Amino acid sequence: MTERCRLYLITPPKFELHVFAETLKRTLAAGDVASLQLRLKDMPEEEIARAVEVLMPIAQRADVAFILNDRPDLAKTLGCDGVHIGQEDASYAEARAAVGANAIVGVTCHDSRHLAIEAGEAGADYVAFGAFFPTQTKEAKTHAGFDLLIWWSDLMVVPCVAIGGITVDNAKPLVEAVADFLAVSAGVWDHLGGPEAAVKAFNALF
């Protein structure tokens, strides 16, 4: 259990790499961020590799863990701090074998207590529950309730990540339900005051 809730940033679905790199520097300097997940669906490997090459040093200089979505093989090859896998991407065992014992492996568990316990007992570094709110970033397969976070924190020491449509305005119940991390994409990048203001506002909430 972390001492307080922390921010787990997810990159926008599409971005102009060098423009986004400058935005990312300012955003990570605005307040505490635990990790950054690079999420580029259906992109060629070379584009993902280029994005990692540019963005990972920015994150790591800010003491932010750099996590690649979906691709344990690329996460290992490119030297990322970890990988996040969905239920359709790879098994936990396959991901762990690919990235090694010291890398972070996080697992999407949707709204399933069974999947979360399986992942936690297998050795996942965190489990992700969602979606808690409607989201424009991706089509949510499941909807999770706040009681899931409370149940998990009472039962397990493996950290949990809340994901799905989270903004500064709706995040408070998730913090109160003792989510260890809030995974946020549009709620930061599309914030009316800009991403730096969003990071500051989330940290004020925590």
C-alpha positions in Angstrom: 0.0 0.0 0.0 1.4 3.4 -0.9 1.3 6.1 1.7 -0.9 8.2 -0.5 -2.5 8.1 -3.9 -0.2 9.0 -6.8 -0.6 9.9 -10.4 -0.1 7.3 -13.2 0.0 9.2 -16.5 -0.9 7.6 -19.8 0.2 9.3 -23.0 -2.5 10.6 -25.5 -3.5 8.2 -28.2 -1.8 10.3 -30.8 0.8 13.1 -30.6 3.5 15.0 -32.5 6.5 13.5 -30.8 8.8 16.5 -30.3 6.0 18.8 -29.4 4.7 16.3 -26.9 8.2 15.8 -25.5 8.3 19.5 -24.5 4.8 19.3 -23.0 5.9 16.2 -21.1 8.9 17.9 -19.6 6.8 20.8 -18.2 4.0 18.4 -17.1 6.4 16.2 -15.1 8.0 19.2 -13.5 4.6 20.4 -12.2 4.3 17.9 -9.4 4.6 14.3 -8.3 4.0 11.7 -11.0 4.7 8.0 -10.3 4.8 6.6 -13.8 4.2 7.3 -17.4 2.7 4.6 -19.7 3.4 5.0 -23.4 0.2 3.8 -25.1 0.4 3.8 -28.9 -2.1 1.2 -30.2 -1.6 -0.2 -33.7 1.6 1.8 -34.4 4.6 0.3 -36.3 7.4 -0.9 -34.0 9.8 1.7 -35.3 7.4 4.5 -34.3 7.0 3.0 -30.8 10.8 2.6 -30.5 11.3 6.3 -31.6 8.8 7.5 -29.0 10.5 5.5 -26.3 13.9 6.8 -27.4 12.7 10.4 -27.0 10.3 10.2 -24.0 11.8 7.6 -21.7 14.9 9.8 -20.8 12.5 12.7 -20.0 10.5 10.5 -17.6 13.5 8.8 -16.0 15.2 12.2 -15.4 12.1 13.2 -13.5 12.2 10.0 -11.5 9.1 8.7 -13.2 8.9 5.0 -14.1 8.5 4.5 -17.9 6.0 1.7 -18.8 5.2 0.4 -22.2 1.7 -0.7 -23.0 1.0 -4.2 -24.5 4.5 -5.2 -25.7 6.7 -7.1 -23.2 9.1 -8.0 -26.0 9.6 -4.3 -27.0 9.7 -3.2 -23.3 12.7 -5.5 -22.8 14.5 -4.7 -26.0 14.1 -0.9 -25.5 15.0 -1.0 -21.8 11.7 0.3 -20.4 11.1 0.2 -16.7 8.1 -2.1 -17.2 5.2 -3.2 -19.2 1.4 -3.0 -18.8 -0.6 -5.9 -20.3 -4.3 -6.3 -21.0 -6.1 -9.6 -20.8 -5.7 -10.1 -24.6 -2.0 -9.1 -24.8 0.0 -11.8 -23.1 -0.2 -13.8 -19.9 1.5 -12.5 -16.7 4.0 -15.4 -16.9 4.8 -14.6 -20.6 5.3 -10.9 -19.7 7.5 -11.6 -16.7 9.6 -14.0 -18.7 10.1 -11.4 -21.4 11.0 -8.4 -19.2 12.8 -10.2 -16.4 12.5 -10.2 -12.6 13.3 -6.6 -11.9 10.9 -4.9 -14.3 7.4 -3.7 -13.5 4.6 -5.8 -14.8 1.1 -4.4 -14.4 -2.1 -6.3 -15.4 -5.5 -5.0 -16.5 -8.2 -6.8 -14.4 -11.3 -4.8 -15.6 -13.9 -5.3 -12.9 -12.9 -8.9 -12.0 -11.9 -9.9 -8.5 -10.9 -13.3 -9.8 -8.5 -11.9 -12.5 -7.0 -9.5 -9.9 -6.4 -12.2 -7.3 -4.8 -14.4 -10.0 -2.5 -11.6 -11.1 -1.6 -10.5 -7.6 -0.8 -14.1 -6.5 1.2 -14.7 -9.7 3.4 -11.7 -8.8 2.1 -8.7 -10.7 3.5 -5.4 -9.4 0.0 -3.8 -9.7 -3.5 -4.6 -10.9 -5.6 -2.1 -12.8 -9.4 -1.8 -12.3 -11.8 0.1 -14.5 -13.4 1.8 -16.2 -14.7 3.9 -13.3 -16.2 6.6 -15.5 -17.0 7.0 -19.2 -13.9 7.5 -21.3 -13.2 8.9 -24.8 -9.7 7.4 -24.9 -10.8 3.8 -25.5 -14.0 1.8 -25.5 -14.5 0.5 -22.0 -15.3 -3.2 -21.8 -16.3 -3.1 -18.1 -17.5 -0.7 -15.4 -15.9 -1.0 -12.0 -17.4 0.3 -8.7 -15.6 2.0 -5.8 -16.3 -0.9 -3.6 -13.8 -3.0 -5.7 -10.9 -0.7 -4.6 -12.0 -0.9 -0.9 -12.3 -4.7 -1.1 -8.8 -5.0 -2.8 -7.0 -2.8 -0.3 -8.5 -4.7 2.6 -7.4 -8.0 1.1 -4.1 -7.5 -0.7 -0.9 -5.6 -0.4 -0.3 -5.5 -4.2 -1.0 -1.9 -5.3 -4.2 -1.1 -7.4 -4.6 1.4 -10.2 -7.9 3.0 -11.0 -8.5 3.8 -14.7 -11.1 5.1 -17.0 -12.4 8.7 -17.5 -10.7 10.1 -14.4 -10.5 13.8 -14.0 -9.7 16.3 -11.2 -13.4 16.8 -10.8 -14.4 13.1 -10.3 -11.3 11.7 -8.7 -12.1 12.3 -5.0 -14.2 9.1 -4.4 -11.3 7.0 -5.9 -8.8 8.6 -3.5 -11.2 8.0 -0.6 -11.7 4.4 -1.8 -7.9 4.1 -1.3 -6.7 3.6 -4.9 -2.9 3.5 -4.8 -2.7 5.2 -8.3 -5.0 7.0 -10.6 -4.3 6.3 -14.3 -5.2 9.5 -16.2 -4.9 10.4 -19.8 -7.4 13.0 -21.2 -8.0 14.2 -17.7 -4.5 15.7 -17.7 -3.7 16.4 -21.4 -7.1 17.9 -22.1 -7.5 19.8 -18.8 -8.8 23.3 -19.4 -6.0 24.9 -17.5 -3.4 22.7 -19.3 -1.6 19.6 -18.2 0.7 21.3 -15.7 -2.4 22.7 -13.9 -4.0 19.3 -13.9 -0.9 17.6 -12.3 -0.9 20.3 -9.6 -4.6 19.9 -9.0 -4.4 16.1 -8.7 -1.5 16.4 -6.2 -3.5 18.9 -4.2 -6.4 16.4 -4.1 -4.0 13.6 -2.9 
